[in-house]
Amino acid sequence: MSTRNVSVRFPVGRGRVLTAVDDVSIEIRRGETFGLIGESGSGKSTIGRAIVCLERPSEGTILHDGRDPHALRASELRRHRRQYQIIFQDPNAALDPRMTILKSIREPLDVAGEGSRADRDQRARDLMNRVGLGEGFADLYPHQLSGGQKQRACIARALTVRPSLIVCDEAVAALDVSIQADILNLLAELQQEFGLTYLFITHNIGVVEHISDTIAVMYLGQIIEIAPADRLAEHFLHPYTQALLSAEPVALPSGMRPDHRIVLEGELPSPMDPPSGCRFRTRCRFATGICAAEAPKLRELAPGHRTACHHAETFRLDPNLKEGSQ
């Protein structure tokens, strides 16, 4: 699937508009995991919701297998959108507390009217077993399950209509670290078994590096760097990516931790009034006049590695810039 120059805007009253996503173009290859990282408020979840048709783009096009779902008639769209599903961060909010786990997992099939009731029940039970929820969970309610068990139920529900793309929107953020690993391993197994494509949205760099093939970095509604996952950590080309990587917690005593954390000054600018030129310039220690005058374009500086920074070549060639700290 791909997005082409997608923008998503929301009116906020008194003639003001919040641009949550601004001119975003990405391509997610079939069978890969595409990681999307950035601070809260950067627009990650909004682009994810737009991809599964929970938000309508204000501009641009979203294509699934070459088809624009928003150009389809309502009946066609209902059938077409089964191909993409979403798993949310909070399984408590995603599951209806009045429904049993079996009914919640079966619900997408009920809505689609697929097969007989017995067939739908069997499909739901098979998927429950596949995600690690045995037969004994079928008649339980969400409040009787742990957080990890509820997220497994959400994963099973997303699989019922046999999608090709699943958006995982902070799908492990609310879980304990030990449970996160189990869910990530389960997602990897299901990807291989069902040929799934993932858009994995998170603020956790360690998680996204572990699971992704490609990683895109988002800042204030725009993609500012895209690279293969195994390249980004060592060869980042944008100062914001450097700051994100340096903020990753290190499991060492404080006296043993490397002294390289980049502390960004200032607050994240408002998406209703973004800075001119480069949106990161108000927090960037390398900003110059051109950064205020001209918005940098996303350009390829290495195979598969694109960045939007006027000074990316200097940043790439001078290791002292990457090692410095504030």
C-alpha positions as CSV (number, residue, x, y, z in Angstrom):
1,M,0.0,0.0,0.0
2,S,1.1,3.6,-0.4
3,T,0.1,7.2,0.5
4,R,0.7,10.0,-1.9
5,N,1.0,13.5,-0.6
6,V,-1.5,12.8,2.1
7,S,-2.6,15.6,4.5
8,V,-5.2,15.4,7.3
9,R,-6.6,18.6,8.8
10,F,-9.1,19.1,11.5
11,P,-11.1,22.4,12.1
12,V,-10.7,23.5,15.7
13,G,-13.0,26.5,15.8
14,R,-12.8,30.2,15.0
15,G,-11.5,29.5,11.6
16,R,-8.4,27.7,12.8
17,V,-7.2,24.4,11.4
18,L,-4.9,21.8,12.9
19,T,-2.8,20.0,10.3
20,A,-2.1,16.6,11.9
21,V,-0.5,15.1,8.8
22,D,1.2,17.2,6.1
23,D,2.1,15.9,2.7
24,V,3.1,12.4,3.7
25,S,4.1,9.9,1.1
26,I,5.2,6.4,2.1
27,E,5.2,3.0,0.5
28,I,4.8,-0.2,2.5
29,R,5.8,-3.4,0.6
30,R,3.7,-6.5,0.8
31,G,4.9,-8.7,3.7
32,E,7.1,-6.2,5.4
33,T,6.8,-4.4,8.8
34,F,7.0,-0.7,8.3
35,G,7.9,1.1,11.6
36,L,6.7,4.7,12.3
37,I,8.2,6.5,15.2
38,G,8.1,10.0,16.7
39,E,7.0,12.1,19.7
40,S,3.4,12.2,20.9
41,G,1.5,14.7,18.6
42,S,3.7,14.0,15.6
43,G,0.8,12.6,13.5
44,K,1.7,8.9,13.7
45,S,-1.7,7.7,14.8
46,T,-3.6,10.0,12.4
47,I,-1.8,8.6,9.3
48,G,-2.5,5.1,10.6
49,R,-6.2,5.9,11.0
50,A,-6.3,7.4,7.6
51,I,-4.8,4.3,6.1
52,V,-7.6,2.1,7.5
53,C,-10.2,4.7,6.5
54,L,-11.0,5.9,10.0
55,E,-10.0,9.4,8.9
56,R,-10.5,10.9,5.4
57,P,-7.5,12.6,3.9
58,S,-8.0,16.3,3.3
59,E,-5.5,16.1,0.4
60,G,-3.7,13.3,-1.4
61,T,-4.4,9.7,-2.1
62,I,-4.2,6.4,-0.2
63,L,-3.8,3.3,-2.4
64,H,-4.4,-0.3,-1.4
65,D,-3.3,-2.7,-4.1
66,G,-3.6,0.3,-6.5
67,R,-7.1,1.2,-5.5
68,D,-8.2,4.3,-3.7
69,P,-10.8,3.2,-1.1
70,H,-12.3,6.6,-0.9
71,A,-13.2,6.5,-4.6
72,L,-15.2,3.3,-4.1
73,R,-19.0,3.1,-3.7
74,A,-20.2,2.3,-0.1
75,S,-20.9,-1.3,-0.8
76,E,-17.5,-1.8,-2.5
77,L,-15.8,0.0,0.3
78,R,-17.3,-2.3,3.0
79,R,-15.9,-5.3,1.2
80,H,-12.6,-3.7,0.3
81,R,-11.8,-2.4,3.8
82,R,-11.7,-6.0,5.2
83,Q,-8.2,-6.1,3.7
84,Y,-6.9,-3.7,6.4
85,Q,-7.5,-3.7,10.2
86,I,-6.1,-1.9,13.2
87,I,-5.0,-2.9,16.7
88,F,-5.2,-0.1,19.2
89,Q,-3.0,0.8,22.1
90,D,-5.6,0.3,24.8
91,P,-7.4,-3.1,24.7
92,N,-9.7,-2.0,27.5
93,A,-11.2,0.6,25.3
94,A,-11.2,-1.6,22.2
95,L,-13.3,-4.4,23.7
96,D,-16.9,-4.0,24.6
97,P,-17.3,-4.8,28.3
98,R,-20.8,-6.2,27.7
99,M,-19.5,-8.8,25.2
100,T,-17.9,-12.1,25.9
101,I,-14.4,-12.6,24.4
102,L,-15.8,-15.1,21.8
103,K,-18.5,-12.6,20.7
104,S,-16.0,-9.7,20.5
105,I,-13.7,-11.8,18.3
106,R,-16.6,-13.0,16.1
107,E,-18.1,-9.5,15.8
108,P,-16.4,-8.5,12.5
109,L,-17.6,-11.7,10.9
110,D,-21.1,-11.0,12.2
111,V,-21.0,-7.5,10.7
112,A,-19.8,-8.9,7.4
113,G,-22.4,-11.6,7.4
114,E,-19.8,-14.1,6.5
115,G,-20.9,-17.8,6.5
116,S,-23.2,-19.4,9.0
117,R,-23.2,-18.7,12.8
118,A,-21.5,-22.0,13.4
119,D,-18.8,-21.2,10.8
120,R,-18.2,-17.8,12.4
121,D,-18.0,-19.3,15.9
122,Q,-15.5,-21.9,14.7
123,R,-13.3,-19.3,13.0
124,A,-13.3,-17.2,16.2
125,R,-12.4,-20.2,18.3
126,D,-9.6,-21.2,16.0
127,L,-8.1,-17.8,16.1
128,M,-8.4,-17.7,19.9
129,N,-6.4,-20.8,20.2
130,R,-3.9,-19.5,17.7
131,V,-3.2,-16.4,19.7
132,G,-2.9,-18.3,23.0
133,L,-6.4,-18.0,24.4
134,G,-7.8,-21.5,25.1
135,E,-11.4,-22.6,25.0
136,G,-11.9,-21.5,28.6
137,F,-11.7,-17.8,27.6
138,A,-14.6,-17.9,25.2
139,D,-17.3,-17.1,27.8
140,L,-15.3,-14.6,29.8
141,Y,-15.7,-10.9,29.7
142,P,-12.8,-8.3,29.2
143,H,-12.6,-7.4,32.9
144,Q,-11.7,-11.0,33.7
145,L,-8.6,-11.0,31.4
146,S,-5.1,-9.5,31.9
147,G,-3.9,-6.7,29.7
148,G,-1.8,-9.1,27.6
149,Q,-4.8,-11.5,27.2
150,K,-7.0,-8.7,26.1
151,Q,-4.5,-7.6,23.5
152,R,-4.3,-11.2,22.2
153,A,-8.1,-11.1,21.8
154,C,-7.8,-7.8,19.8
155,I,-5.2,-9.5,17.6
156,A,-7.5,-12.5,17.0
157,R,-10.4,-10.1,16.2
158,A,-8.3,-8.2,13.6
159,L,-7.5,-11.5,11.9
160,T,-11.0,-12.8,11.5
161,V,-11.7,-11.1,8.2
162,R,-8.4,-12.3,6.7
163,P,-6.7,-8.9,6.2
164,S,-3.5,-8.3,4.3
165,L,-2.5,-5.2,6.2
166,I,-2.7,-4.5,9.9
167,V,-1.9,-1.2,11.6
168,C,-0.5,-1.7,15.1
169,D,-1.0,1.6,16.8
170,E,1.2,1.5,19.9
171,A,-0.1,-2.1,20.3
172,V,2.3,-3.0,23.1
173,A,2.8,0.3,24.8
174,A,0.3,-0.4,27.6
175,L,1.8,-3.8,28.4
176,D,4.5,-4.9,30.8
177,V,7.9,-5.3,29.2
178,S,7.8,-9.1,29.6
179,I,4.4,-9.3,28.0
180,Q,5.5,-6.9,25.2
181,A,8.1,-9.5,24.1
182,D,5.5,-12.2,24.0
183,I,3.1,-10.1,21.9
184,L,5.9,-9.0,19.5
185,N,6.9,-12.6,19.0
186,L,3.3,-13.6,18.4
187,L,2.9,-10.8,15.8
188,A,6.0,-12.0,14.0
189,E,4.7,-15.6,13.9
190,L,1.3,-14.5,12.6
191,Q,3.0,-12.4,9.9
192,Q,4.8,-15.4,8.6
193,E,1.8,-17.7,8.9
194,F,-0.7,-15.4,7.2
195,G,1.5,-13.3,4.9
196,L,0.6,-10.1,6.8
197,T,1.9,-6.6,6.2
198,Y,2.3,-4.4,9.3
199,L,2.4,-0.7,9.8
200,F,3.9,-0.6,13.4
201,I,3.4,2.8,15.1
202,T,5.3,3.4,18.3
203,H,7.4,5.8,20.3
204,N,9.7,3.0,21.5
205,I,12.8,2.8,19.3
206,G,13.9,-0.5,20.8
207,V,10.6,-2.1,19.9
208,V,10.5,-0.7,16.3
209,E,14.1,-1.7,15.6
210,H,13.4,-5.3,16.8
211,I,10.3,-5.8,14.6
212,S,10.7,-3.5,11.5
213,D,12.2,-3.9,8.1
214,T,11.9,-0.2,7.3
215,I,11.6,2.7,9.8
216,A,10.2,6.2,9.1
217,V,10.7,9.1,11.6
218,M,7.8,11.6,11.9
219,Y,8.0,15.1,13.3
220,L,5.1,17.6,13.5
221,G,3.1,15.9,10.8
222,Q,5.9,15.2,8.3
223,I,8.2,12.4,7.5
224,I,11.8,13.6,8.1
225,E,13.7,10.4,7.6
226,I,13.2,6.9,6.2
227,A,15.7,4.1,6.1
228,P,16.1,0.3,6.4
229,A,15.9,-0.7,10.1
230,D,19.3,-2.2,10.2
231,R,20.8,1.0,8.9
232,L,19.0,3.8,10.8
233,A,20.5,3.3,14.2
234,E,24.1,3.6,13.0
235,H,23.7,5.9,10.0
236,F,21.0,8.3,10.9
237,L,21.1,11.6,8.8
238,H,18.7,13.9,10.7
239,P,19.4,15.6,14.1
240,Y,15.9,14.7,15.3
241,T,16.5,11.0,14.7
242,Q,19.8,11.4,16.7
243,A,17.9,12.9,19.6
244,L,15.3,10.1,19.6
245,L,18.0,7.5,19.5
246,S,20.0,9.1,22.3
247,A,16.9,9.2,24.5
248,E,16.5,5.5,24.4
249,P,16.9,4.1,28.0
250,V,20.2,2.2,28.6
251,A,20.0,-0.7,31.0
252,L,23.2,0.2,33.0
253,P,23.9,1.9,36.3
254,S,24.0,5.7,35.9
255,G,27.8,5.9,36.3
256,M,28.3,3.5,33.4
257,R,25.8,5.0,30.9
258,P,27.4,6.7,27.9
259,D,27.3,10.5,28.1
260,H,25.8,11.2,24.7
261,R,22.1,12.1,25.3
262,I,20.9,14.9,23.1
263,V,18.5,17.2,25.1
264,L,16.2,19.1,22.8
265,E,15.5,22.7,24.0
266,G,12.1,24.3,23.7
267,E,8.6,22.8,23.3
268,L,7.2,20.9,20.4
269,P,5.7,23.7,18.2
270,S,1.9,23.8,17.6
271,P,0.7,22.0,14.4
272,M,-1.7,25.0,14.0
273,D,1.3,27.4,13.7
274,P,4.4,25.4,12.6
275,P,7.7,27.2,12.1
276,S,8.6,28.4,8.6
277,G,11.1,26.3,6.6
278,C,12.3,23.2,8.5
279,R,9.8,22.4,11.2
280,F,12.5,21.1,13.5
281,R,14.7,24.2,13.2
282,T,13.4,25.8,16.5
283,R,14.9,22.9,18.5
284,C,17.9,22.0,16.3
285,R,21.4,22.9,17.3
286,F,22.6,22.9,13.6
287,A,19.9,25.3,12.2
288,T,21.1,28.1,10.0
289,G,19.4,30.8,7.9
290,I,18.4,28.4,5.1
291,C,16.5,26.2,7.6
292,A,14.1,29.2,8.3
293,A,13.8,30.3,4.7
294,E,13.3,27.0,2.9
295,A,11.5,23.7,3.8
296,P,13.9,20.8,3.2
297,K,12.7,18.1,0.8
298,L,12.9,14.4,1.6
299,R,15.8,13.2,-0.6
300,E,17.8,10.0,-1.0
301,L,21.4,10.1,0.2
302,A,22.0,6.4,0.3
303,P,20.2,3.4,-1.2
304,G,16.8,3.3,0.5
305,H,17.7,6.1,2.9
306,R,16.0,9.4,2.6
307,T,16.1,12.4,4.9
308,A,14.7,16.0,5.0
309,C,17.6,18.1,6.3
310,H,19.6,20.9,4.5
311,H,22.7,19.8,6.4
312,A,22.4,16.1,6.0
313,E,25.6,15.7,4.0
314,T,27.6,17.5,6.7
315,F,25.9,15.5,9.4
316,R,26.7,12.3,7.6
317,L,30.4,13.1,7.0
318,D,31.4,14.6,10.3
319,P,31.3,12.0,13.1
320,N,31.9,14.7,15.7
321,L,28.5,16.1,15.1
322,K,26.9,12.8,16.0
323,E,29.0,12.3,19.1
324,G,28.4,15.8,20.5
325,S,25.9,16.5,23.2
326,Q,24.1,19.3,24.8
